[in-house]
Amino acid sequence: MDAQNSKARTLNSRIAYSFGAFGHDMFYGMLSTYFMMFVTGHLFNSNAGGEAARMVSFITITIMVLRIAELIIDPFIGNIIDKTDTRWGHFKPWVVGGGIISAVAIALLFTDLGGLTYKSPMLYLFLFAVLYIVMDIFYSFNDVAFWSMIPAISFDTAEREKTATFARVGSTLGGQLVGVVVMPLVLFFSISSNGGNGDSRGWFGFAATVAIIAAVSAVGVGIFTHEKKNELRNNTENTTFGKVMGVLVKNDQLMAIALTYVLYTTGIQIMNSFQLYYFTYIMGKASTYTIYALINGLIGVITVSLFPGLAKKFSRRRVFFYSILVMMIGLVIFALAGHSLTLVILGGAIFMLPQPLIFLVVLMIITDSVEYGQLKLGHRDEGVTLSVRPLLDKFGGAVAGGVVGMTATAAGMISGATASQITSHGTSIFKLMMFAVPAILILLGTLVFSRKVKLDEKMHAQIVNELEKTWHQHLKGDDKALTEMASSETTTSLSFTAPVDGKLLPLSSVSAPAFADGSMGEGIAIKPSDGQIFAPVSGTIVADFPSTHHALGIRTDNDIPFLIHVGVDTVEMHGTGFVSYVEKGQHVNAGDKLMEFWSPAIKKAGHEDTVMIAFTKSDNTPNYELKFVKDSGLVDHGDEIIKIENK
């Protein structure tokens, strides 16, 4: 019964978290893409033409400045969240509180605050700035806390992957669905259809609907998910904006991919933000945007699933260049489409098709740059490195919002204007900014990528191989609290068991030179008959190779470090066929399942699946001796094979 309750609770948690991601990305889609449409097209309808243009310009600049300033604040928000300690946990108070407050604020921002836009413009601008700051800060609290919750929901890697998968599905659906429902909801709530563009009341109805969904989903996360408390999660380091920049500057490959991505993401966000404007002011058919958004949403969901196969067949670098080529073709078709709905949809679909692929290529290279930086700089900056990508997305979004607002003003697409009122000059300005500017930015990003980004799969595999040889050299003083938790006694003799079923082999017989020649240390090998790795001894995980999952570094409770390495050159598989159930810093007991691997996948990739165990010695480890109880024949996991004796 307890097991059934536990499974039900876990499933409820996944569903709640997925729904939270759904509402979270609906909110972000509305804020990043459709809020400026309301501001430029409907907020100042009651103002005179010149005053409306000035108000739109002021609001546009205010939003851009505030969003860029928020980039400096975000790391501090993360630290505040980490240091929060309530009966509900670190994250849930901010997910729920941030979700509700930002939802109320965004709904108010989709109004003229009781007519203040024309009754008292200066007061409106002041209140707008205050409301926007409140909305943006509390949304950031909600955003950072929400995506930081996955490690707190479960310490089991497999469960985390399932939770993250559920969340990815929810966020994709929410982010795409908001584009599908925007015009139907606007027209449903509008008093006047305004030629299919809707009115201010309709836009408020749309915003209020999305805000309610976002708030309810945040509350659902608070009620149905459960943070697991553990001393491992105590915050021990402050991540500042300066530190993020410091890591970026020192890691040349991270810098290169960051420059690539900031140019790319700014370009596509400008293009994507203009699309509803195109349907409204160029084609004069705002309601048909729903069809366009629905098709692009389906394409986005499908494309994500193609990445693993494409990356394996063509390499990430080729996937990137082919994707850019496809994107440029789509951009040209869209630019030449005119009023043809068929060509617009075709061009937009082709432009959308490779976007998830490029995002994943960039994400994988940023992830790999963690190991690159570790090898080059001598320390691992995982959290700081991975925070670079969302920071760049926000910067690109801020610039895109400013460009969209200023372009709409210059093109006359403000204050209730219709397609028939847009001049040829206004159309030319709009098309220049919608098509030419994004194309230039994307191509500049591609140029940087081709010349500066050298970190491919092969280079990363070589880096990890180098790190494997030195993984034990920086263990002194690591995880002090964990060592105290694990065991306060030093044993003179320790039984070391087989971590996997199979046939024992001399380590000197394996085809991996670093293991065979003793460079990695003394040890033994096992030709596996099963794909499950169990802890051979109680200890602490001190290295988990999170991007590949092919090896684990463990330190026994009496401070003896050893490495379990599955297969030869399996780092080149980048985690395919491997599942890890532990992470760095976690204490395990003898017999606990550590990881699983699929031998057919390893062999299909052209590698051997031999499991190698190597004990390392350095100035940081006690003096010990290995006595092999058994060094040949068949073993089952749990059978004693080595006796570790302290000298």
C-alpha positions, 0 to 999 in steps of 0.5 A: 500500500505504501509503495502504491501511495509513493508511486501515486505521489510521484506521478502527481508530482510529475504532472503538477510540475509539467502543468507548472511548466505549461503555465510558466511558458504560456506566461513567458510567451505572452510577455515576450511576444504579444505584450508589445503588440498590445502596447503598440497597437491598442494601449494608447488608442485614446491619445493623439497620434503624436502623443501616442507615438511618444508614449510608445517610444518611452514605454519601449525604451523603458522595457528594454532598459529594465530587462537588460538591468534585470540580467545583473539582478538574476544571479542575486535572485538565485542566491536569495532563493537558495538561502530561503529556508521555510517549512515549505522548502527553498523553492516553492514559496517563490514559485507560488508567490512569484507566480501569483504576484507576476500574474496580477501585475501582467494583467494590470499592465494589459490595461490603461490603468483606468484611463491614466494613459490620456488623463495623466500620461506622466502618472501612467508612465511612473506606475507602468515602470513600477508595475513592470519592475514588480512583474519582472522581478517576481517572474524572475523569482518564479522562473529561477525557483521553478527550474531549480526545483528538479534536483530538490524533487528527487535525488534519483537521476532516473526520476529527475530525467522523467520529471524533466521530460514531463516538464519539457513537454509541458513547457513546449505545449504552453509556449506554442499554445499561447500563439494559437489561442492569442487571436481567438481569445482576443476576438472572443473578449473584444466588444469590437472585432476592429477588422479582426484585430480586436480591441483593448478589452479583448487583449485584457481578456487574453492576458487575464486568461493566461495570467490565471492559468500561470497562477493556478499552475504555480499553486499546483506546483506548490501543493502537489510537488514535494521538496526533499531536504538534504544537507547537500543542497545547502548553498555554499557559494554566491554566484554574482553577475561578475563571476558569470562574466569572469567564467565567460571571459576565461573560457574561450570556447564558452565565450565563442559559443556565447557570442554565436548564440547572443547574435543568433537568439537576438535575430530569431527573437526579432523575427518571431516577435514581428510575425503577428505584426505581419499578419495584422498590418501587412496581410490584414488577416490577424485571425489567420495567425492561429493557423500559422502558430498551430502549424509551427507549434507542431513542427517545433514539437516534432523537430526536437525528437529528430536531434539525437539521430541527426547529431549522430549521423551528421555531427553537431557542427554539420547540424548547425550549418545545415539548420542555418541554411534551411532557416535562411531559405525559410526567411527568404520565402517569407520575405517574398511571400507578400499577401500569399498565406500559403507562402507565408506559412511555408516560409515560416514553417521552414524558418521554424523547423531548425530552431529547436535543433540549433538550440540543442546544438548550442546547449550541448556545446555550452554543457561540454564547455564545462569540462573544457573550462575544468581542464583549462582553468583547473576548477569546475564551474558547472552552475555558472557556465550553464547560467550563461544561456538563459542570460543570453536569451533574456538579453536577446529578448530585451533587444528584440522588444526594443527593436519591435517597439521602435519599428512599430512606431516608425512604421505607423503600426500603433494606436489602432492602425489597420493594414490599409493605413500603413504606407509603402514607406512604413512597410519598407521599414517594417520588412527591413527590420523583420527580415534583413536585420535578423538575417544579418545577425544570424549570419554573423553568429554563424561566422563566429561559430565557424571561426571560433567554436572548435569544441566538437564531440571528438574534442570533448571526448579527448578532454574527458579522457584527460580529466579521467586521469586527474579526477582524483587530484583535487579531492582533498577537503572536498565534501567535508560534511559528507565525509563526516556524515558517512563515517567518523571511523577509519577502518584498517581493512575494507572488503571491496566487491564486484560492482557488476556480474561477469568475468574477471580480467587483469587490468593490463589486458584491456585495450585502453592504454591509460588503464592497461599501463597503470597510469590510472592506477592499480585495479581489475577489469570485468567483462560484464554479463549484465548492464547494472553497476552496484556500489562495491563498497560504501563511500561518497560519489566524488566524480559523476561525469554528468554529460556522459554518465560513463564513469564514476569516481568514488571515495570509500569511507576510509578515504580511498579513491577509485574509478569505475569506468564502463567501456573503452572510449565510451565517452564518445557516446555522450551518454547514449545507452547510460543511465546514472542513479547517483550524483556528485556528493551523494553517499552510497552504501555497498550494494546500492545501484549506481548506474545501468548501461546497455551493452548492445548500444556500446558495441553498435557504436564500435566500442568494448563494454569492459568495466574497469576499476582503478585505484589511484594514489596521491598525496591526498590519499592514505597509504594503502595496499590492495590484496586480490582475493579473486582475480579470475573467473566468473563473479556476481556483483557483491562477491568479494574480489579485493581486500583494501588494507591501510598501511 
